[in-house]
Amino acid sequence: MIRTIMRGCAAGAAGTTALNAVSYADMALRGRPASTVPEKLVDTVTTRAGHPLQDSATKDNRLTGLAALTGIALGSGMGVAVSLLHHTGTRMPLWLGGALTGALLMAVADIPIARLGLSDPHTWSAADWTSDVVPHLVYGLVTYSLATAHHQQP
């Protein structure tokens, strides 16, 4: 079981790296700025949980770091979930498993920002949706393929 969990964590980390690479490439190609929504989400959640980050010269840096760590945790956790499902016998073709994995991570990321009023997906342009869907699809394909790969036992 520990190998299944570790494989899933590594698969999710690889998928997260792929998601970030696609997002950064999009920023470089189109010249778009980084989204500030992850930092706003962390700020809102920590404040509502009764642990707001104190206003200081380092608050923005802490929010950036916590937002990135949250993304890594979500991506790695999703990889573990996929690996555990595969371990229990859930099998799908790569295209379907990858698409569902990416869509699920996108929902886990986007639903809270919509519920908290930090962004309204109903107002997103086609370019906004593309900037969200494509990296998550790449995440899903990478994560699902690695989490479900058959490895030889030593």
Disulfide bonds with the S-S distance in Angstrom:
none
